[in-house]
Amino acid sequence: MQTRPYVRKLSALMLVLSLCLINSGCTDLKSIREFTESGAEISKGLPRLATDLSASCKRQVVFQEMRNRQFQPDKLIAITHPEANSPESKLFEQRCRRLIEVEKPLIQANAVLVEYLDAMGALAADELTNYDKGMEGLGTSLSNAKVFTGKEASAITKIASFILKASTEGYRRKKLKNALEENNAHIQTLTGALQRIIGQRYLLQLKNEREQMRSYYSSSILEYTEYMNKRGRVLTTQNHIGNGNGRSVSATYPPPQDALKDPLPIITVKRIWDEDEAEMLKKVQAAQAYSKAVATIGEGHQKLYNERNNLGSKEVLRLASAYGKTIKSLVDEFREAF
Amino acid sequence: MPKLTAEQAFELALQFNDVAQKLATYRFSNWSKLTPAQRSSLEGREFTIRNYSSDFIALSIQIDVANLEQTLASIKTGTTKMKTAVTNLKTIGKIIKVATIVITIGAAVMSGNPTAIATAVGAALAEEKKG
């Protein structure tokens, strides 16, 4: 059976449409999806940083209170392992109240970013406008209905599938473009704020905590030195006393005959101090990784906004892919640290 | 008196942190020259000033987050629009499946083949169960 004229015309139309779509750069948006997925992934790490704001404050208070409770084991236990509703527990709540109060709104603000990136990722998913499976049975049914030949039914199915994809693709890209246009300024504001909060404010709180920790260890070591000197022994303490920048504070006295040369308690304390410093460093690194990632999310979104009329182009997709990979590496860095 | 901005609160946090640290440095550098009472007094002041720094950090964050209210509301609207678009595209997919099944049922009925009819109806019911 010869192919009917109207089917031939439809096939020609399909050829024309193919050329139009190729010229408009109809490629997949997988890279955009990867960018949003990486962004959402790192953003999910923020709650841990947010809760550590008040936790850092509490650790700072613990170092202060331990200085006030020296040699009293029950009071030391009470401050380092407070019971619920104990005076110590209430002390933490009172001293760290403001930081406790900012946790929830900060986590909620971050959740808005996560949801936005997830929604954009869903819209950028290419399978969304892939209706091939749904169209599979159509050709067979048309052929079985004995209205069209097998060849005609196949051609019609392909044309219908193509037109459907072209129109839904157009709809999808238009919605993505709209989202970028309407939200770019707000996304810049939000990512800027999150970057400041974690990359500056939280880091300063960690600095407060670290300096409190150094003050605690330094004071304790110097007091111990003085105590031992009073008992007629010689101790010289060096390194990390004072401001932690390696300045030496020598506390030597005229050596008696039975001078003690190896300050074993100091060595032990120094080891514990080093462990605390290492834990602190991890938190700083996590905050820096998160801050950098959020800045990259903002930059990537700005780039997509700048190229919103050309989302399918290879250059834009290459950029989106690069941003996605940068963020992903920061996710790994963040997880290692925190 | 005008309220502080987030940046001003943060600047205060930085200044208070710096003063607390200078007090600590002074105390350790002059350790042997200070009496225990003087050291204790300096240490207490260092703690208080450092705690104020933490308070200003918290205030700075509070102001930053409060200022985001409008921004967050706008982004939420944008997210809803994108979700609606995704739902619409998924609905098209479902409609296609249903349309295909309808055509299949029609073709089966036209053919008069009971087995084909049963298969087509079964597929329709299965699709309806998916929702």
Interface residues (C-beta under 8 A of the other chain):
Chain A: L53 C57 Q60 Q64 R67 R95 C96 R98 L99 E101 V102 P105 L106 Q108 A109 V112 L113 E115 Y116 A119 M120 A122 L123 L128 T129 Y131 G134 M135 E136 G137 L138 T140 S141 L142 N144 A145 K146 L164 T168 Y171 R172 K175 L176 N178 A179 E182 N183 H186 I187 T189 L190 A193 R196 I197 Q200 R201 L204 Q205 K207 N208 E211 Q212 R214 S215 S218 S219 L222 I241 G242 N243 V249 A251
Chain B: A6 F10 A13 L14 N17 A20 Q21 A24 T25 R27 F28 S29 W31 S32 R39 E43 E46 F47 R50 N51 S53 S54 D55 I57 A58 L59 S60 I61 Q62 D64 V65 A66 N67 L68 T71 L72 S74 I75 K76 G78 T79 K81 M82 K83 A85 V86 N88 L89 K90 I92 G93 I96 K97 A99 T100 I101 I103 T104 G106 A107 A108 M110 S111 A116
